Amino acid sequence: MKYFSNYLYTSLLLLFFIYVSSSSIITAQNKYDIKQFWNESGTIATNPLNWQTCDWLTLAGVAGLTYGTMFIDKQIKLELQKNQKYQYSLPMKFGKYWGEPIITLALAGGFYGYGILSDNISSKKLGYEIGQSAFWAGVVTTFFKYGFGRERPRHSDDPFSFHPFSFRNDNFLALNSGHTAMAFSLSTVLAANTKNVYLKVAAFIPAVLTAASRVYQEQHWTSDVLLGAVVGYAVGSFVTNLHLNIQVNTATINSGYKQTNLFLIRIPI
């Protein structure tokens, strides 16, 4: 239940922050606030009901790839065990921390708070999307973790050891990787909010390190992080696409503001 508790606390903090911030007189425009979050939650939760044939085929492909990878999970684990000298290296530590919910919460709160204080709708949107994608990536991940009840590689050498809905302890919450899902949802939102191709690519480097660290440190099987990456990317993409049609008033850009290439945030000059 440790994972569920951590995710629940983080989610409640995130929702509380959005609620308090959107109640401010500064945000009377009622954009990217708790009301919008609630309304869009229905859209996100019921989206599978509107899936087309290609969507179901994509899901089947992801399921097939995840299942197929399980057959080489043990071999990958054994190979990585031969060289563990990078266990506490900077890339592995950085990757682990990038996938921590508190990092996502801090970035979401930072961008959202800056957006409110500076009346910067682009920054507020970025913070909102980071938080929203993290929330729903967590929902999907929690459902998978307890639904599959897969045993972690640090606890078993059998990649096909499953105990669905056992609610035993953290050792049976391997599929999918929550850190990887959180990392890829964050990186996907960051990449979607910049037009710079190099920044788009760079945004995913930390997420890849997160996935690698979870396997290298025997917290997850390779198939766990594969599914986690898909979950994070899919949720992050869906959330950012939801807001593509929201038109941001750009009048202020031509009257005292300039737009940078870093996450489309307007900075006063």
N, C-alpha and C positions, 0 to 999 in steps of 0.2 A: 504493500500500500504506500510505500515511500514515494514512488514516482507519482502516483495520483495526488498525494498530499502536496508535493512540491509544485506540481502543475496547477493544482487548485489554488494554492496561495498566490502564485504568480498571476494567474488569470484574474483573481479577485482584486489584486493590487492594480492591475492594468485597467480593469473596468472602472474601479473607483477613481483612478486618476483621470480617465476620460470623462467620467461623470462630473467630477468636481471642476475640471477645466472647462467643460462645455457649459457649465452653469454660470460661468463668469460673464459679466456684462460685456467683456471684450469680444466674446464669441456669439453675439446675438444673431449672427448670420445663419446659425443652425446648420453649419456644414462640418462634416467629419466629426460629429458629436455622438453622444450615447444613443440618441434617437435614430440616427442614420445607422449606427452599428446594429441596433435591434432590428430595424427594417431589413437590412441586408442579410441578417442572420437567417431569416426565412428563405431568402433567395439562395443562399449558399447551401443550407440544409436540404432543400428540396430539389437542388439542381440535378441529381441523378435521375429524377423522375422525367426529366426532359432530354435525357441522353439519346443520341441517335445511334445507328448501327456502328458507325466508325468509333464512337466513344466506347461502346461495349467491347469492340474488337481491340481497342487500345488497352482496356482493362484486362482483357484475357491475355494479351501479349505481355503485360507487366507481371501478371500472375504466373504465366508460363516461364518467364525469364527468372523470376524470383525462385520458383520451384526448381528449375534446372540448375541454378547456381548452388542450391543446397547440396547437390551431389559432389561439388568440389570444395565445399566449405571446410571439411576436415583436412583436406590436403593443404589448403591455404593456411589454416591454423598451424599445422605441423611445420610448414616451411618457415613461418614467421617466428615460431618458437626457437628456431635454431640460432637466431640473432636478435637478442633483446637489448642490445647496448644503447638503442635509441629510445628506450622506454620513457625516459624523463627528459628527452631533448626538447629544445625550444619549440620546434614545429609541432611535436606531439602535444605539448602542453597548450600551445596556442590553439590548436585544433579543438582540444577538449573544451577550453573556455569559450570559444566562439559558439559552441553548441549549447552552452548553459542558458537556461531561461532568463537568469538575472541580467545577462548581457543584452539580450533582446529587449527586455523590459527597460533597461537603462537607455538604450538607443531610441526606443519608441517614445519614452518619456522626455528624453532630451530634445529630439526633433519636434515633438508635439508642443512641449513647453516653449521652445524658442519660437515656434510658429504663432503661439498665442501672444507672447510678450512683444514680438516684433510685428504682429499682424501680417505674418507671412503665410499665405494659404498653401504654398508649395511645401514648406517645411512641415506644416501641420498635417498635410495630406500624407507625407512620407512617414511621419511618426504614427499616424492612424493606420496606414497600410501595414507597417511592420507589426504593430500590435494585433491587428485583425488577422493577419496571416498566421502569426504565431499561435493565436488562440485556436484557430480551426485546425492547424497542423497538429496541435496538442490534442484536440478532440478526436481526430482520426487515429492518431498514434495510440492514445489511451484505449480506444475501442479494439485496435489490433493487438496491443500488448496483452490485455486481459482475455481477449477472445481466443488468441492462439496459445498463450501460456508457454511459449517456447523457452527451453532451458538455455542459459548463457554458456558460451564456450569455456569460461573460467570454471564452470561448475560441472560440465559434462563434455565428453568427447563424442557424443552422439548428436549430430545436427538434426536428427529427426525425433528428438525427445520433446514431446508436446504434452502440456497438461492444461487444456482449455478451462478457463474460469475457475482455476484452482485458488486464486488469491492467496497463494502461499507466502511468497516473499519476493524480493527483488531479483532473485536468481532465476525466476521464471517469467521474465518480462523482456525477452530478447527481441522479438519480432513485433514491430519494426524498431529501428534505432531512433529514440526520441531526440538525442543530441543532433543526429544527422538531419532529421526532419526539420528541427528548429533552425539549424544552420543554413539549410538550403532555402527555407522559406524567407529567412532574413536576406540572404544573398540575392535571391530572385527579386525581391522588392527593391533592393538597392540598385540592381542592374536595370530594372525597368524604369527607374526614375532618373536615369542619366542618358544622354544622347552620345556620350563619348564611348566609342567602341572599346578602347583600352580599359576604361573604368568598368565597363560591363564584364569583360573577361576577368579583370582583377577582383571583382566582387565575389567571384565563385572560388577563388583560390583558398580562402579560409574555410569554406564549406567542404572542399575536397580534403583539406587537412583534417577536418573534423571526422569525416568518414574514415580516413586512413587511421587516425588515432584510435578510433573505437574498435577497429579490427586488430590493430597491432597490440593494443593493451588488453586484448581478450575480453572486452566488454560485449562484443557482438560478433556474430558470424558475418561473412561478406554479404550474404543474401539479406541480412537484416539492414545493413547500411544502404544496400541497393534500393530496397523498398522505401527506406526512410528518405533517401534523396528524391525519389519519385514523388512521395507524398508532399515533401516540402516544396518542391518545384511546382507541382500541380496546384497546390493551394495558393502559393505566392503568385503564380501566373493568373489564376482565376480572380483573386482579389484585385490585382492591379488592372486587369482587363475590365472589371466592374466599373472602374472610375475613368476609363478612357474617354467617355462621352461627357464627363463633367467639365464644363468650360471654365477655366480660370481667367478672371478679369486681368488682362495684361496692360490695362491703361497706365498703371503706375510704373510699369517697366520703362515706358518712354518718358516718364516725368520724375526723374530722380532715382531710378533704380536700374541696376544692370543685372543681367542673368548670367550666372556662371555655368560652367560645364559640370560642376560637381553637384549631382543630385538635383538639378533644376531649382536651386534655392535662390530667391532674389535677395541681394545684399544691398542695403542703402549706400549711396555714395554722396 
